[in-house]
Amino acid sequence: MKNTLLNSFASLCLFSSFAYGQTTVLNAAAYIDVESGKRITNPSLFIEDNRIINIAQQGQLDVPSDAIVINLEGKTLLPGLMDMHVHLTSDPADNFLAAKNYSIPRKTIKAVKNAKTTLMAGFTTIRNLSAPGYSVIATRDAINAGEVIGPRIWSAGYAISITGGHCDDNFSAPEKKSVAGGVADGPWAVRAKVRENIKYGANTIKICATGGVFSKGTKVGVQQFSEQELKAAAEEAHLRGLIIAAHAHGTNGIKAAIRAGIDSIEHCSFMDDEAIELAKQHGTYLSCDIYNTEYTLAFGEANGVPEENINKEKLVSKAQRESFRQAVKAGLNMVFGSDAAIYPHGDNAKQFSRMVKFGMTPLQAIQSATINSAALLKQPELGKIKTGYLADIIAVDDNPLTNISTLEQISFVMKDGKVYKNH
C-alpha cells in the first residue's frame, strides 16, 4: 500500500511538472520518420504547450533557460501509437458469462482502469468500438477534462445490430426479453440508432455487418444487415461528419459494407479477390486483429468462454491471417486494430510481431498504427513527429525498424505535450 501511494504521488508530481506555456526539449538517440522510414539520429524536439515547434540536431539550437530538458539517452522516439479497435469495458480474465451481467458503473470503472493501462503501453489514441451505457464516452469526457488519465478516444456508443445478431444480447433467457441498446431493423431504424448514438456523445459509429466469434447463435460468415441498411448507416454517419466501422468476418458482408461506403472493415476474416479489389477501388481501410487467437485458444476455456465461441475462433483464425497477408500484398489501406479485451489491455503492441510475420515490413506495421490510423480518423495533426504536429511521443530502447518487438516495452509516454511515463 505504501509503495502504491508513493508511486501515485510520483506520477502526480511528474504529470504536474509539465504545464502549458512551458517549453520542453526532448533529446534522444534517434527518432523514426514514419513517412520515409528513416531513423534520424541525435534529435532535439522542442515542444511548447501541446505541439512540436521545432526539430533540430542536438546543440544546433539554443535552449531557453527556463526549458525543461529531458535526456532520453539511447532511446528511439516514435509518434504515439494508435489502436483502431479496442473495448475498454472488458477484461479477458473475467469470467465470460458473469461479466455480461456487470453493471454500467462497474464497466465504466473498468474502462478508466484500462484507459490508463493502454496509455502507459504507448497507445496515445484509440477507437473504442462499442460499449454499453455510453460508458466509454463518459470515460473519454473525463480524460478530456483532466479528471482521469488515458489516451485520446474516438468512441462509438452501442454497436448497431439486427435483432438476434452479433452485438445483440443473445445469452439471456427469452423471458428476460433482453435487447441490446443498438438493435435496429430496417434502414430508417438504423438511421435513428446512429442519431441516438450521436445524441449521447458518440464520435464514431460501429455496425455489425456479419455474425461474430463471441456471440451466441450467429455464424461468422453470414451477412446480417442488407446493403441498403448498411448504406443508411454510412450515409447518416457521414452526414454528421463521423467515420463508421463495420464488424465483418464473412465475405458477402465485407463486400456489402465496402459498397455501402463504410470507412473501415473490422476483422476481415474471409476476403476473396473481389473483396480486395472493392477495398482498393473504394479506399476502404482494413483493421485485422491477428494476435488475439493465441490468447483465446490458450485461456478462453479457463475463463468460461463457451465451446461454441472457441470453435468459431478456430474457424476464423487461419483464414483471417491469410486475408491479412493478401490485403498487405495488394497494398490496401491497413490500420492497427487489436480488439484488446479479447486479450489483456496493455499488450496491444504484441500484435506488431504477428503483422510482420504475416506479411508486413516493420515500417508498414508502424505506419498502420501512426499515419494510416491518423488518415482514417481524418486527424492531420497526429501520427508523425513533425513540426506543427501535436506532441504525442513515445520512446523505446531499440530500433523498431530492425526489432519490432521493442514496441512491447515503452519507457516514455508523452500525450498532448504532457509526460505521463518516464522510466
Buried (B, 14 or more C-beta within 10 A) or exposed (E): EEEEEEEEEEBEEBBEEBEEEBBBBBBBBBBBBBEEBEBBEBBBBBBBBBBBEBBBEBEEEEBEEEBBEBEBEEBBBBBBBBBBBBBBBBBBEBEBEEBBEBEBEEBBBBBBBBBBBBBBBBBBBBBBBBBBBBBBBBBBBBBEEEEBBBBBBBBBBBBBBBEBBBBBBBBBEEEEEEEBBBBBBBBEBBBBBBBBBBEEBBBBBBBBBBBBBBBBEBBBBBBBBBBEBBBBBBBBBBEEEBBBBBBBBBBBBBBBBBBBBBBBBBBBBBBBEEBBBBBBEBEBBBBBBBBBBEBBBEBBBEBEBBEEBBEBBEBBBEBBBBBBBBBBEBEBBBBBBBBBBBBBBBBBBBBBBBBBEBBBBBBBBBBBBBBBBBBBBEBEBBBBBBEEBBBBBBBBBBBBBEBBBBBBEBBBBBBBBBBBBEE
